[in-house]
Amino acid sequence: MIESVNLIVVGHLNDEYTLAAVALGHNIVIMLILSTIMGTNSALETHVAHAYGAGQFRLCGEILNRTRFILLMMLIPLTLILSQAE
């Protein structure tokens, strides 16, 4: 929603280059960060469902904590990459 509002506001400036830059930045963030993190969360959902179905509730928590750590380790380099982008 925030990115849509950004595009609407920048679109009212009547500057094509600024609008293109905002749209390109939005696409890069979507491709690098959101798709990577959402893919990892999808794997988490599958593993937790299997553990829950087997009645292994402790394993559900372990998988959740492991995935949080993995997501954090993935997010740090991605954030460093995006912080260096101009």
N, C-alpha and C positions, 0 to 999 in steps of 0.2 A: 504494500500500500504506500509506503514511504517513497519508493522509487517512482510510482505512478504520479504522486503529487509533485515530485521533483521534475518529472518530464512536463507536466502541465504548466508549472510555474516557469520553467525555462522556455517552454514553447511560446509563452506570451511575450517573451523578449524580442521575438522576430529576428533571431540570430541563428542561422542554420548551423554554423560551426559549433556554437555552444551546445545546441540541442544534440548534434551528432556526438560530441564529446561526452555528454551526460549519458546518452543511450549506450555508447561503447563501454563506458565505465560500468554501467549497470550489467551489461552482458558479461563482462569479464568477472565481476563479482559472482554472478549466477553460475558461470561455468567453473570457476576455481573453487569457490567455497561452498555454496549451497548444494550443488550436485554431489560433491564429495561427501559432505556431512550427511546429506539425506540418504545416500547410498549406504553409508555405514550404519545409520539408524535403521534402515530396512533390514540389514543383516541382524542387528540386535533384536528386532521384533520377532524374527523367525526363531532365533535361538531361545529367547525367553519363552515363547509359546511352547516350544518343545519341552523345555524344562518344567514349565508349569503343568503341562499335560501329563508329565511323568510324576508329578507330585513332589518334585525336588525344588522346594521354595528357597532354600539356601542358595542353590545354584543360580536361581533367578537373580538374586542380589549380587552374587559374584560376577555374573555376566554383565550386569548393569554397571558395576564399578569398573570392570576391565574396559568396557566400551567407553566410559567417561574418560578414562586415562588415555585410551587410543585416540579419541576425538581431540583431546587437548594436545597430544603430541602431533596430530595432523594439523591442527589449527595454528600452532606456533609458526611453522615454516610458511604456511600459506599467508599468514598475516604479515610476516616479514617480506614476502614477495610483493604483496600488494602495497605495503608501505613504501617500497622503493619505486613504484610505478609513478610516472609523471602524467 
